[in-house]
Amino acid sequence: MFTKLLVRSLVLSALFMLASAHCVAQQPSTEAPGIVTAKPAEGPFIEVDGKYMIPYDHQIPGTDVTFRMVPVPGGVFQMGTGESDNLNARQPISVSVKPFWIGRYEVSWAEYQCYMEMDGNFKQLQRSGIRKVENRAAIDAVTAPSALYEPDITYEAGEDPDQPAASMTQFAAKQYTKWLSLLTGNLYRLPYEAEWEYACRAGTTTKFYFGDDAGELENHAWFSDNADEERHASGELQPNPWGLFDMYGNVSEWVLDGYAVGEAHEGASKSASAGTANENRAISVAASFRQPTKVFPRVLKGGSFVSESDLCNSAARLGSDDAPWKEEDPNYPKSPWWYTSEEGLGAGMRIVRPWNTDATAAQKQMFWDADLDSIRKVAYSRIDSNGRGAIGSVDQNLAEDLAKLKK
C-alpha cells in the first residue's frame, strides 16, 4: 500500500509542476471555487467523489487582491520522519490525511492588510449604525487587529504587497481566516500540523522535500544564511514537488496545534516508529491534533528568514514564546494581535480549505476564535479601554455595506 501511495504521490508531483501563474484551470461549471464536475483536459487536478479539485484564484470581495489555492490529494504519511537536527520534531506517527486546498504562497501583506483595514472599517460601521455587534460570541463576530503601534518595527524586514505578512499572533491568524471565510462564504482556516507537514513533504520521506543535502536549502528557502534579514517576495525560489513555494523559510507558518516536545500521541500504534506509513494503523488528522491548553507555546512550521537551517525542514517545529516575542510592546496588557521582536517578526501563515466543509459550530470556533478566556479578555479589554482594535460582524454583504460608507 505504501508503495502505491508513493507512486501516486510522484505522479501527482509531476502533474502539479505543470501549473503556472498563467494557466490555472478555468471553472465554467463549479459548485464552489476549485471544484468542477467535468474532468479537466489538462493541468493538475484531483478526483474526489466523482468531482475534480483544481487550482483556483479567489478575489477578496471589495478589493482587487487575489490569492491562489492548490489542491492536495488525500493519503497516508509518516509524520515526523526523516533526519532532523531540530530536537523538537514530533515522534513519528502514521497519519491519514483527507484532500484539501492549501495556499500556493504564504499570506501576503496585500491580503493581510485588507483585514488590517477592518480596524477602521468596523468602527465606522458601528458609528453609522449600518452594522452593530449585539453579541460578541456570535458566529459572525470578528476582531480586527489594532493599528500598528510602531510600523517601522513590523515592516523593518519588508512591507511590499507581494512579501509574506508577518508578526501576527496565532489568534490574529485565526481571526483572519474567520474574516476571510465569512466574507467569501468558503471555509478557510490554518492547517493542522499534520496537514502542513504532509503538504510540505509532497510524498517525500527525507529531511527536506528535495532530499537530505542541506547545501541545496538556499535554492528553496530564505533563511539566516541568505535572506539578509529581510522577508522576500513569495515565489522567487524553487517550489516543492506539489508546487508550493516558501514552505521553508521566509516566514514561519502558524498551524492550529499547541506545542509539546516529542510526546507520542494517544492512539499512536507501535508500528509508528518503524519508519513507514501504515494505512491500516494510521490515525486521523483530528486525532493527531494537540489542542492548545495555554497561550504559549504554540506551533509554527518551516522556519523563517531569521531561522537557522535546523528549523527549515519538513519535521522541525518552532514554539512561540511570550517574553522575547513581545518585549518591545509597551502596552499592558500586551497586544493579542501583534509581536514586536525578531522571532515574532518571522511569524506568518498559509491557509487551507478542506474538501469536506461540513464543520460543526464547535469545530468552527476552534478553527477561528480564541481558545482561552485569557486571550479573549485581553482582546476585548484593548478594544473597550482605548479602541486598540475593533470588533464587527462579517458576512458576504460586508463589502456592499462598506461601499455605503463612501457614498
N, C-alpha and C positions, 0 to 999 in steps of 0.2 A: 504493500500500500504506500509506504514511504517513497519507494522508487517511482510509483505512478504520480504521486504528488509532486516530486521533484521535476519529473519530465513535464508535467503540466505547468509548473512554475516557469521553467525555461522557455516553453512555447509562449506563454503569456508575456514573458520578458521581451521576447522578440517582437511580439505584437505591439507592446507598449512603446517601443522605440520608434515605431512608425509615426507616432503622433508628433505634431509640431505646433507651434503657435498659430499657424495659418491653416490648419486642416482638421479642426475639431469637427466630429461628425454632426451633421445637421439633424434637427429634431422636428420633422414635419408632423408627426402624429404621436406625441408623447403624452403619457398620463401625468407626468411630473418631470421637472428638469432632469436630463440624463437617462431617461427611460424611453425606449422605442419598442414597438410591437413587431416591426419588420426587421429581419436580420440585416445589419449594415453590410454594404457591399465591400467596404474597406475600413481600415483604421482599427484601433483597439476596441474591443467590446467583450462583455462577459454575459453569457446566457444564464438567467435565473428565473425559474418558474415560468418558462415559455416566453419571457421578455428579455430585453437586452439592455444592460447597463453600458453607457457610453460616456466619454468625457463631455463636460459642458462648461460653458461660461455663464455666470449669473451676475446680472447687474444689480447693485444695491439700489432699491427703489428710491426715487427722488434725487439720484446722483448719476454721474457718468462713470462711476467706478465699477469695475468688474473683477471677479475672481474666478479662477478655474479649478474645477474639481475633476479628479481622475478616479475611475473605478478600480477597486482592489478585489481580487477573487477570494472566495472562501477557501479554507484549507486547515491543515493541522501543522503546527511547527513546534520546535523545541525552543522555548523561551529561555534566555539566559545562557545559551550555548555559545561556544567559540571562546578562544583565549581572550581574556581581558585584564589589563593592568589595573583597572579600577576595582577595588576590593568590595565595592558596594553593589556590584551586579547581583541580580536575584539568583537564587538557587534554581537550576534548570528544571523545567516542568513542561510537559506536553499540553498545549492549549489548542482548542478547536475554535477557529475564527469564522464568523459569517461574513458575507460580502458587504462592502461599504465603499463610499467615496471618500477621498481624502484630498486636501488642498495640494495642488501641484507645487505650490510655493508656500512659504510661511506668510502669515497675515501681514500685509504691508502697512506702512504709515498711511497711504492713500485710503485703505479700507478702515483702519482703526480710527483715523481722525474723523471719519463720518460719525462714528459712535461718540467720540470725544465731544463733538458739537452738540450732543444731546444735553449736556450740562446747561447751556444757554437756552436751547430749544424747549426743554421740559419746563424751565422756569417761565418762559414766555407763554407757553400753552396753559400753564396753571394760572398765571395772572389774567390771561384773556378769558378764562372760563371755557375755552374750547375743549380742554381735557383736564380733568381733575382726578387725582388718585384718592379714591374713597377708602380703599383697603390695600394696605401695603403688602399684605400676604396674598393678594390676588395673583392669579397666574399671569396676568398681563402687566404686572408692575415690574419695572426695571430701574435700577440705579444707574446714573451716569457718573463717570469719574470726575473728580474735581479738576478745575483748571490747573495747569502745571504751576507749582509754587516757584520753581526756578527752571524755566525751559532750557537754559544753557546746559544744565546738568543732564536732563533727559536726552537732549539732542546732541550732546557732546560727541557721541560716536556716530552721528548721522541722522538726518531727518528727511532725506529725499523720499518722494512718494513711493518709489519702487524698492526702497530698502525695507527690511522687516521691522515692524513695530516692536518695541521692547520696553522693559521696565515696569510692565503691568504685573500685579499680583495674580494668583490663581483665581481669586474671587472676581477680579475685574475681567479676566479672560472668560470666565464662565458667564458673567453678565453680558459680555459682548456676544457670545453665542446665543444667549436668550434673546437679546435685542434683534439679532440677525434672523433668528428663527421666526419670531413673531412678525417681523417686518416682511419677510418673504413668504411665509406660510410653509416653509420646509424645516425639518428638524435638523439643526446643526448643533454640534457640541464639541468639546475637547475629546480626544481619543482616550480610551483606556490605555494603560501602559502596554498591555499585551497587543492591542491593535497597532499602537505606534511601532513597537519592535517588529511585528510581523510585516508591516508595510515597509519599514526600513530595510529589513533583510531581503525582501523580494525573492524568497526562495533559496537564499544562501544560508550556510551554516558556519561561515568563517567569522573571524573577529570583525572585519569590515565587509560590507556587501561586495567590495571589489577584491577581496582576498585577505591575506594576513600580512602584507607588506606595508608597514606604516609609512614607508617612503613615498607611497602613492597618495597619501592623505591630502597633500597640498593641491592636488588636482580636483578634489571633491569637497573640500571644506575650507572656510575662513576660520582660522583658529589663531592661537597666540603666535605661532611661527610666521604667519604670512598676512595677517589681517591689518597690521599697522594700527591697532587699537581703534579700528573703525568697523561698523557694520557695512556690508556691501549689498549692492542691488541683487535681488533674487535672480537665480538662473544663469549666473556668469560662469560657474564651474560645471563639472560633469555630473549628470544625474545618476540615480541608482538604476538598476535594471528595469524597474517599472515606471521610469520617467519622472521620479520625484526629486526635486532639487533641494540642496542645502539640508538634507537630513542630518548631516554632521556639520557642526559649526554655524557661524553667522549669529543665530540666537538659539539658546537652549529652549526646548519646547515643552510647555505645560501639558501634563496628562491629568486625568481625574484622580489618580491614586495618591494616597498618603505614603509616606516614606518609612520603610523599615529595612534593616540591614540583614540580608541573607537568610531570612526565615523560609522554611518550606511552607507551602500553602496547605491549609486544611483541605483534604481531598486529593492531595498530590499522590500519585501512585509511586510505588517503589521503582518502577521502570523508568521514572523521570530522569534519574541520574545516569541512565545507560547511554545517553548521547544521541538518541534518535527519537523523532516524533512518532508517537504511537496513537493511532486514531481511536482504538478501542478503549484506551485508558486515559485519553485526553480530558481535561476539564474545560468548561466553557469559559469564555472571556469574563462573564459576570462572576464566576467562581474564582477567577484569578485576581479579581479586583480587591484592593485594600482600601476600605473606606477610611478616609481621614478621621482621626479622633482628636486632633489638636491642630492649632493654627500652623505650627512648624514642627518638623519639616514636611514638605510635600515634594512630589517627584517632577523633575524636569529631565528631558532626554536629549541626547545628541551633542551636547556641548555648544559653546558659543564662541564669539570672536575673541574672548579673553581666556578661553579654556586651554589647558594643556592637552596634548594628544590623547592622554589616558581617558578623557571624558568624551572623546569624539569617536565612538564606535557603537555597534548595534546594541550591546548589552549594558553599557555603562549608564549610571544614573546619578543625578545631582540632587541633593536635598536642599530646599530653600532654608534660609536662616534668618532669624529676627534681627538681632543687634547689628551685625555688619551690613546687612542689606538695606537697613533704614537709618543708619547712623547720621546721615546728613539731613534727615527730616526734622525740622524744628518744631513741628506741631505735637500737641498732646490732646487726645490720643493720636498716634501716628496714622498716616493715611492707609485706609484699607484697599486703595486702588493703585498706589504707586510705590516703587522702590527708588532709592536715591544713590546707592553706592555701586561699585564696579560690577560685582557679580549680579546684582539686581538689574543693572543696565543691560545685561545679556539675556534676560528672561523674556521670551516671546511665545508664540504659539502657532499651531497649524490646526485647522478644523477638519472634522469628519461629518459625514451624513450617513447614517445606517440605511441599509436596504429596507429593513423592517422598521417602520416608523410608528408602530403601534405601541408607543410607550405609555405607561401609566402616569398618573399625576405625581405619584411619589418618585418615579424614575426621572421625570422632567425636573422636579425640584432638586434632585440630586445632581443632575446634569448642569443646572443653571444657577441655582441660588446658593446663598451662604449655608454651609452645612453645620455651623456652630453659632449659637446665640451670640457669642462674643464678637464675631465678625459682623453680624447683623446690627448689633447695638452700636458698634463703633461707626458704621456707615450712617445710620440714622442720626447719631449724635452729631457727626460732622455736618450733615445736611441741615439739621434743625438749629444748631447753635450758631453757625456762621455762614451757612449757604455754600459750604465747600462740598460740591457735588449736588446732585439733584435726583429726583425720582419722578417717573412718568409712566403712563400706560402706553403700551405698544401693540399695534395690530397692523393689518395690511392697508389700513386707511390713514396711517400716520403721515405719509408723505403728502397726501392731499390736505390734511389739516395744517401741516407746516407751511404749505403753499398759501393758505389763507392768511397767515401772519404777514406775508409780504405784500398783500393787496392794500 
